[in-house]
Structure formats: C-alpha cells, structure tokens
Amino acid sequence: MAITFSSGVILGADSRTTTGAYIANRVTDKLTRVSDSIWCCRSGSAADTQAVADIVSYHLAMYETMNGGREPTTGVAASLFQELCYANKDQLSIPLGGSLHQQSYAIGGSGSTYIYGYCDAHWREGMSEEDGIKFVKGALQEAIRWDGSSGGVIRMVVLTEKGAKRLLFLPDQGYEGPGET
C-alpha cells in the first residue's frame, strides 16, 4: 500500500510470498527502489515483478545519464512499467490494467480486499508522518490477520524531500519495532 502524508509518501507491505497454499518466503522485501527518489510496491508473481522493477531501474539510470543527471519523474517511471508490462503480457504473470493518477492512498495485493473498511474508517487527509506510519501498520496488520497469503514482517519506506527512510516491524514484538533500519 502507499499513502500520502503531510510531507511525503509512505509505502508499506507485508513480507510473505506464497506459491498456492505453500509459503515460499516469509521475509520477502516487496518494496523496491527503482531510482533515488522512486520506489514501487510489488505484488503478484514475485519473479516477474522483481524482473520488471530491475529493468525499470536500469532504464531510469540510463535516463538520468542521458539527461545530464536530471532525475526521472514518477510519470516517466510509471510509463516504463506500463510499457514493459503490456509489451510482455504473454510472458509475465502480472495483471494488466491500471492507471496513473494522484490519490491519497492506494492498496493492492491479496490482502487489500480485507482492508478497504479499515482504510475508509481510519484515513485522514494531511496526517503527520507518525500518524501515517501508524495507519499503514494498522492496515497491514489487518491484512495479515485475515488473509492467509499475507504475513511475516511489515516493511515501510518513508519518502520525503530528505530522502528515503526504511522501517521494519516484527510480529514477535507485536509489530512495535525495531523501527528504523
């Protein structure tokens, strides 16, 4: 999931990767850096989404090099993701569709169907960073609680003008810490 808050964006995800009913990895990192200031949340086929993110990261680095060090925009990154996914729709296990528009929060993945009510009930525009982290953590805890394909640790990345800050919350500590990584 991804949310906006008063001074940036927070991305968050659980860490469980499944293959049918089998848990293939309990600590997958589904938050992927594709450039200095652009990250993506991955859900669906882990191998395919990681490959696409790696290819986009490569193209964004080339974009920056070819444009005199100018960082690519989110729109450029989104267009690259769209192009790669559509051009390889017969080879990838990634759902087609989607759109590019600004919104307060976005949720996806198998656990998302369980947290629409939570998000509607707890969302507030202009939250502080602390309240945004609490919101994302609460939503992901609900997804983990109700969805058998969600679980493990909760990872977040907080993106502000200062850069990216990674956070990790562990289930054996009630998702209270250790916090910043």
N, C-alpha and C positions, 0 to 999 in steps of 0.2 A: 504494500500500500504506500501511498505518497500523500502528504498533506502540505499545505502552505501554513506558515505561522507568521507572526508579526515581522520577523526579519530574515526569513528564508524558507527552506523546504526541508521536510524530514521524510526519508524513505525508510520503510521497515518491512521485515519479512521474518517468517519462521525459518527453520533450517532443515526440515525433513524432506528428503527426496524418496519417492516411492516408485516401485515398479509393480503396478497392480496392487495387490494387498501386501506385498513384500516391501519392507523399509530398506532401501538400498544404502542410504546415508543419513545419519542423524544430525550431522553438523555442516551441511552444505551452506556455502555463502551465496545467497541469491541476489545480493546487492553488488553490482559490478560497475566499476569505474571505467568509463569509455573515453574520458578526457579529464583535464584538470578540474573542470567545474561541472561536468555532466556525468551522471550516474544513471543506471537503469535497474529496475526490479525485474527479476526473471521468474517466470512460471511456465509450466508446460514441460516439454521434453528437455531435460537438463543439458544433454549433449548438444542439441540443436540450438537452444537459446544461448549457451556459452559460446558456441562457434560463431553465431551471428554477432554477439557482443564483441568478440575478439576481432572480427572483420571490420565492424563499425569503428572500433578503437583504432585500428590500423589506418582506415581511411580518414578519420578525424585528425590523426597525427600528420598524415600527408597534407591534408587541407591546411593545417596550421603552417607547415613548412612552405607550402606553395603560396601562401598569402602573407608572407613576411612576419610570421609569428603571431598573427591575429587569431585569437581563439575562435573556434566554430560556435555557432549559436545552437540552442536546443532545437530549433527548426531544421537546421542542417542535419543534425544527428537523427531526428525523427524521420526525415526524408530518406536517409540512408537505411535505417531499419526497415521502413516501408518497402523501399525498392528491393532490398535483399530478400525479405520475406516473400514478397509477391513473385519475384523472379525465380525463386526456388520453391514455390508452393508444392510442387510434386515430389520434392526430395525431403522437405522438412516437416516435422510433426509440430508445427506451430499454427495456431488458429489464425485465419486471415481476417481482415477487417480492421476496425479501429479508426481512430481519428486523432487529429491534433487540435486541441483547444484547451484554453486555460480554465481550470476549475479549482475549487477549494480543496477537494480531496478526491482520490481515485483508489478503488480497491479492485483486486483481481486474484486469480488463482482459485483452487478448490475451496479454500476456507472462506472466501469472500461471501458466499451465499449465506453463511451463518452470522455475518456481522453487519448487514445492512441496517437492522434495527438498532444495534448498538451505536453505529455511526450517526444515524439520524437523531438518536436521543442525546448523544454526548457532544456533538460537534458544535463549536462556537467559532465564529469568524474572529480573526485577529488575536488568536491565542499567543501567549508567551512561549518561548522555547520549552520551558519546564512543563507547562500545561500541554503543549503539543507532544512531547515525549510521553507524558502520562496517557494521553489519548491514544497514541499509536500502540503503546504497550498494552493498554486495556483491550483494544480491538483485537490485537494479535493473540492475547491470552484467551479471548472468547473463541476465536477461530481454532486455536489449539485444543480447547476444551471440547468443542463439538464436532470437529472434522477429523476423522481418522487418518487422513492423508497429511494433516498439518501437525507439527510438533517440534521438539528439540528446543534450541535456544532462540532468543529473539535478538536479531541484529538490526541496528539502525545506522543511518548516516545522516548527520545534520549538516546541511549545506547553507552557508551564509557568505557574505562578502569576504569574511576572513578565511574561508576555505571549508574543508570537509573535516568533520569530527565523527569518528566511529564509536558506536556504543554496543555493548554486549550485555544481555541479561540472561541469567542461568535459571533453569527450572528448579534445581535443588536449593536455590536461595530465594524461592518464591518470586522469581523474576525481579528481584530488587537490586541485583548487582552482578558483576563488579562495576558495571557502568562503562566509563570511557576506556577505550583500548588504544 
